[in-house]
Amino acid sequence: MPVTERIWTAALIVIGDEILSGRTQDKNIAQIASWLNVQGIRLREVRVIADDSDSIVEAVNTLRARNDYLFTTGGIGPTHDDITVDAIARALEVNVEIHPEARAMLQGYYETRGGLTDARLRMARVPAGSDLIENRMSGAPGIRHGNIFIMAGVPHITAGMLDMLTGTLEGGRPLMSAQIGCWVAESEIADILAKTERSHEGCQIGSYPFFREGRTGANFVIRSTDAATLEQCVADLTNRLESGGWPVVTGGI
Amino acid sequence: MPVTERIWTAALIVIGDEILSGRTQDKNIAQIASWLNVQGIRLREVRVIADDSDSIVEAVNTLRARNDYLFTTGGIGPTHDDITVDAIARALEVNVEIHPEARAMLQGYYETRGGLTDARLRMARVPAGSDLIENRMSGAPGIRHGNIFIMAGVPHITAGMLDMLTGTLEGGRPLMSAQIGCWVAESEIADILAKTERSHEGCQIGSYPFFREGRTGANFVIRSTDAATLEQCVADLTNRLESGGWPVVTGGI
């Protein structure tokens, strides 16, 4: 009897009017998704919401209840539109307090940069009971409260915070993937894909069509937490495609 | 007494394991957000969810109830992982049927491309009661059902579908925006931003810090549905920043 494997999941809330207005192309979803995979955690859902307290509270409470981890990005800077900390504290029904270590970090960082003003001190505010996530880039730390991780909106600062967290979160086996590609319209081989997926339990096959140089092609991504299963599925799919007359490009096109 | 302006809102559901796995960087959020702004419609919330029927049903029913329009991208191709149409039909409690016009379109498109197979005919399936959104790129149409717009996952196909919809949706006044930038740490001018925003009703100011060439800067995006209000707010903010000793770059840095 197969042992059911525990799947660890995370959700992400991207907080920011700049994403919803189309001004800024989000980069944190892909960055956090890839990082989570390596930690053995699946990103199960993402919400992009406005800088609005009620929306943040709703999303935080819904998503933290049904996932092992919750990440947020955006809205932790020093300006009037940075309301993430207050909204999350509201969701958790805790007070907001100045974290002494964050204050010390900011004091050090701003010592040669004009001093720790009231606006800057805002970045030391955390939901009561939080730990800090170090930020080597710009002084203001990220925040951890239980299974909630409150990160920056600027992608390279978030990247630094993720580095600090690498290897510290409990997860399952990382989801592995392999990619192969074919110059074929995916509609021609839809049956092959479905049949192959069905004959390899624990494997998922995604099909990603493209149009390039006037030709139709598709890449197929095979995913599994088990290396042997993954390898068998890739070999089987390659075989079926090539038997059908479609040469396969290993690694994708 | 000011007349309260009706704000038209939309939500977007991005359906796709490839976004949640980090394999693909989403481009549809920014593209649809920008297009909606021009139509006078605000993108209020986005969810990224897996190719999973229950997740789609939950998201569709929550978001269509509280927005004027709902868009989805992804999962309308010919393969086994394309379940969007079935899941949306489930959410709407209607049957799935073959749309005769879609079948005719696909028949024409595939006439010289190997014929209309069963897999390809899947792309003519729609929730009962739907209209089509023409797709000049690849035959398979998008689908409109009431205030729900079901679009492709491939961004340039979605772009073509948006073109077909341009000017056909009722909206309010488009949200206009202007951008200015300064070489300043946003924490130094947080007060100026907050005060300026407060003195211009109907304007929002977003602050977007960056680090470039070893220097700290920030861009400020001012938004309003009224051109005169926007202009006054930009002039006021420019004035306050320059009086403080921070030269402003019009258009942003």
Interface residues (C-beta under 8 A of the other chain):
Chain A: V14 D17 E18 I19 L20 S21 G22 R23 T24 Q25 D26 K27 I29 A30 Q31 I32 A33 S34 W35 L36 N37 R42 L43 R44 E45 V46 R47 V48 I49 A50 S55 G77 P78 T79 H80 D81 Y110 R113 G114 T117 A119 R120 R122 M123 M137 S138 V154 H156 L175 S177 A185 E186 S187 E188 A190 D191 L193 A194 E197 Q204 I205 G206 S207 Y208 P209 F210 F211 V221 R223
Chain B: V14 D17 E18 I19 L20 S21 G22 R23 T24 Q25 D26 K27 I29 A30 Q31 I32 A33 S34 W35 L36 N37 R42 L43 R44 E45 V46 R47 V48 I49 A50 S55 G77 P78 T79 H80 D81 R113 G114 T117 A119 R120 R122 M123 M137 S138 V154 L175 S177 A185 E186 S187 E188 A190 D191 L193 A194 E197 Q204 I205 G206 S207 Y208 P209 F210 F211 V221 R223
